[in-house]
Each structure stands twice: as C-alpha cells, then as structure tokens.
C-alpha cells in the first residue's frame, strides 16, 4: 500500500512541472523563465504584472517599446537605487534569455 501511495504522490508532484513548461520548443525562453522567476518575479510579478508600485507592467507592455539594447542595459546595469544591476550575478546570455522570455511571454 505504501508503494502505491508514493507513486500517486510522485505523479501528482510531476504534473505541475510538466504543465508549467509552456516553452518546450525554445530552450532560451525556458531558461529565461526560470531566471525571471528566481530574480525578477518578486518585483515585476510572476505574470508580468508588478507587485511593487512604480514598477513597469510587462503584462501591459510598459517599457516594451524600448529596443533590446536599451532593455538589456537596464537589466545589466540596473536603474539606480530602484533596480539592482544583474550583470555579474547573471551572465550576458542569461540577461538575454530573460529579455527574450519577457518579450515572448509576458508582454
């Protein structure tokens, strides 16, 4: 009986992981989602709608008119005391993956 219970629990725990990977065709977007959730979602919201006041709302397209270069500069260098610089914490490739995830999924 214990074995069956563990199998059911294991299957139930696996289902959300399989369902949450909506970007299986694009590894960079999958990586960007994981990085965004770990480093950005607390302030910018896990669905792109910010949790903090005066934070860009990616779900409504705020700041998305900026070029990739401008947005990558914001991610890498931060925004003064409002947003930390992530270059050094994240690699350049990870910063690019986050931007790709924001552009393709949140905005």
N, C-alpha and C positions, 0 to 999 in steps of 0.2 A: 504494500500500500504506500509506503514511503516513496518508493521509486516513481510511481505514477504521479504523486504529488509534486515531486521535484521536476518531473518532465513538464507538467502543466505550468508550473511557476516559470520554468525556463522559457517555455514557448510564449507565455504572456509577456515576459520581460523583453523578448526579442522583437515582438510585433511593433512596438513604438519605434524601435531603432530602424526597422525596415521601412516603416511608413514615413519617417521623418526625412529620409534621404530622397528628396524630390529632384535632385540634380545629378542623378547617377550617370548621365551621359557626359557630364563636364567635370572632370576631376578638380579643376581650378576653382569652380564655383562651390563644390563640396568643401574644399579646403577653406575657401573664403567664408563660408557659412560657419564652420567650426571656430575659426579665428574671430569672426564678428561676434558670435555668441559668447566667446571667452573674454574678449577685450572691449567690445563696443556696445553690446546689447544693454548693459546696465544703465547707460546714459541715453543712448539713442533708441532704445526699445528693441525688443527681440523681433518685432514685426515692422520695424522702421518708424513707429510712432513713439516719439521721445517720452521718457519718464521724467526728465528734468525740464524746468521752464527754460525758454530761450535756446533750446537745442534744436538743430534742424530736424524737420519731419521728413524723412526719406520716403515714407509711405505716401505723402502728398507731393513729392517731387521737389521739395525745398533743397536748394543748392545743386540740383541735378543739371541745371543749365550751364554750370561751370565745366570747363574742359577736364579731361582726365588728368592732365598735368597739374592743374590748379588743385583738384581734389587730392591727388597723391601728395602734393606739397603739404596740404592740411593734415593728412594722415601722418606723414613722415615727421613734419616739423611741429605739429600741434598748433594750437590757437591761443598763445599766451598762457594765462592762468586758467583759462576755461577748459582747454583740452590738452592733455599731455602729448608730447612728441612720442611717436611709436617706433621710429627708426632706431634700431639698437635693441629694442625689445622684440620687434618683428623684423624679419628680413625684407628687402625690397620686393621680393617675389610674394611674400605674404601680404604686404601692403597692397600690391596689385590685385591679389586674389580677393581681398576684402572689397576693394572698389568694384571689381567685376561682379561679386555677389550683390552688392548694393544696387548696381545698375540693372542687373538682370532679374533680380528677385524682389527687392524692396520698393523700388521706385516705379 
